[in-house]
Amino acid sequence: MGVATGRVLRFDDVRGFGFIAPDSGSEDVFVHANDLSEDKSVFKPGTTVEFEIEEGDRGLKAVDVRRTGGRGGGRGSGYSGGGGGGSVSAFGAELTEALLVEVPDLTGAQILRIRQTVADVARSRGVSL
């Protein structure tokens, strides 16, 4: 699919996965520790990255993820949990956080499936996330 850029929304060092918000504004992309070019500890929320996007078993997946410049202040620089923006990414980040707190043993694939189901239900009812 080509090279994309974005910012790390969340990365769980212990569980070895997270999500990237593409600069293009498209849906958040799942990332696994095995697809990082450096030690996972450097991929904190807000870290700017460059990556390839592949279609995984459960949706979009980032591969060959590499840092491009550290932390920034734009979209994905660490979602605060406050209301406001109403973007799909902000809602997705909040939903992911809630799922990880309430059901910490969910896998990344399960979280992506839940998020997609919630988005589908919202769309079918005319709800704008």
C-alpha positions as CSV (number, residue, x, y, z in Angstrom):
1,M,0.0,0.0,0.0
2,G,3.0,2.3,0.2
3,V,4.7,4.3,2.9
4,A,2.5,6.2,5.4
5,T,3.3,8.6,8.2
6,G,1.5,9.1,11.5
7,R,1.9,9.2,15.3
8,V,1.7,6.5,18.0
9,L,-1.6,6.8,19.8
10,R,-0.9,4.1,22.3
11,F,1.6,1.3,22.8
12,D,1.5,-1.3,25.6
13,D,5.1,-2.4,26.2
14,V,3.9,-5.4,28.3
15,R,1.4,-6.7,25.8
16,G,3.5,-5.8,22.8
17,F,0.9,-3.9,20.7
18,G,-0.6,-0.6,20.0
19,F,-2.2,1.7,17.5
20,I,-1.0,4.4,15.1
21,A,-3.1,7.4,13.9
22,P,-2.1,7.9,10.2
23,D,-1.5,11.5,9.2
24,S,-3.9,10.9,6.3
25,G,-6.8,10.9,8.8
26,S,-7.8,7.3,7.9
27,E,-8.7,4.7,10.5
28,D,-6.1,3.9,13.2
29,V,-3.7,1.1,12.4
30,F,-2.8,-1.8,14.7
31,V,0.9,-2.3,15.3
32,H,2.7,-5.3,16.9
33,A,6.1,-5.2,18.6
34,N,7.5,-7.6,16.0
35,D,6.9,-4.9,13.3
36,L,9.0,-2.2,15.1
37,S,12.4,-1.2,13.8
38,E,13.7,-0.3,17.3
39,D,13.1,-1.3,20.9
40,K,9.4,-1.0,21.7
41,S,10.2,1.3,24.7
42,V,10.9,4.2,22.3
43,F,7.4,4.1,20.8
44,K,5.5,6.3,23.2
45,P,2.3,8.2,22.5
46,G,3.0,11.1,20.1
47,T,6.1,9.5,18.6
48,T,6.1,10.3,14.8
49,V,6.6,7.2,12.7
50,E,6.8,6.1,9.1
51,F,5.4,2.6,8.2
52,E,4.0,0.3,5.6
53,I,0.3,-0.7,5.8
54,E,-0.8,-4.2,5.1
55,E,-4.2,-5.9,5.3
56,G,-4.0,-8.3,8.3
57,D,-6.4,-11.0,9.4
58,R,-8.5,-8.5,11.4
59,G,-7.9,-5.2,9.5
60,L,-5.1,-2.8,8.7
61,K,-1.7,-3.5,10.3
62,A,1.4,-1.4,10.4
63,V,4.7,-3.1,9.4
64,D,8.3,-1.9,9.2
65,V,7.5,0.9,11.7
66,R,10.3,3.4,12.2
67,R,10.6,6.7,14.1
68,T,10.9,9.8,12.1
69,G,11.3,12.5,14.7
70,G,10.3,11.9,18.3
71,R,7.2,13.5,19.8
72,G,5.0,16.1,18.4
73,G,1.9,18.0,19.5
74,G,-0.5,17.0,16.8
75,R,-3.2,14.4,16.4
76,G,-2.2,11.3,18.4
77,S,0.1,13.0,20.8
78,G,-1.5,11.3,23.7
79,Y,-5.3,11.4,23.9
80,S,-6.4,13.0,27.1
81,G,-9.7,11.3,27.4
82,G,-11.6,14.6,27.3
83,G,-14.7,15.2,25.1
84,G,-14.3,17.6,22.3
85,G,-13.0,16.8,18.9
86,G,-15.4,14.0,18.0
87,S,-12.9,12.4,15.6
88,V,-13.0,8.7,14.9
89,S,-9.4,8.5,16.2
90,A,-10.2,10.2,19.5
91,F,-13.2,7.9,20.0
92,G,-11.2,4.9,19.0
93,A,-8.4,5.9,21.4
94,E,-10.9,6.3,24.3
95,L,-12.6,3.0,23.5
96,T,-9.3,1.2,23.3
97,E,-8.3,2.7,26.7
98,A,-11.6,1.6,28.3
99,L,-11.3,-1.9,26.9
100,L,-7.7,-2.2,28.1
101,V,-8.7,-1.1,31.6
102,E,-11.8,-3.2,31.9
103,V,-10.6,-6.3,30.1
104,P,-6.8,-6.2,30.2
105,D,-6.4,-9.7,28.6
106,L,-7.9,-8.7,25.3
107,T,-5.6,-9.2,22.3
108,G,-5.0,-6.5,19.7
109,A,-7.1,-8.5,17.2
110,Q,-10.0,-8.6,19.6
111,I,-9.8,-4.9,20.3
112,L,-9.8,-4.1,16.6
113,R,-12.8,-6.4,16.1
114,I,-14.7,-4.7,18.9
115,R,-13.8,-1.2,17.6
116,Q,-15.0,-2.2,14.1
117,T,-18.3,-3.6,15.4
118,V,-18.9,-0.4,17.5
119,A,-18.2,1.7,14.4
120,D,-20.5,-0.4,12.2
121,V,-23.4,-0.2,14.8
122,A,-22.9,3.5,15.1
123,R,-23.0,4.0,11.3
124,S,-26.1,1.8,10.9
125,R,-27.9,4.0,13.4
126,G,-26.7,7.3,11.8
127,V,-24.5,8.1,14.8
128,S,-21.4,10.2,14.0
129,L,-18.4,9.2,16.0
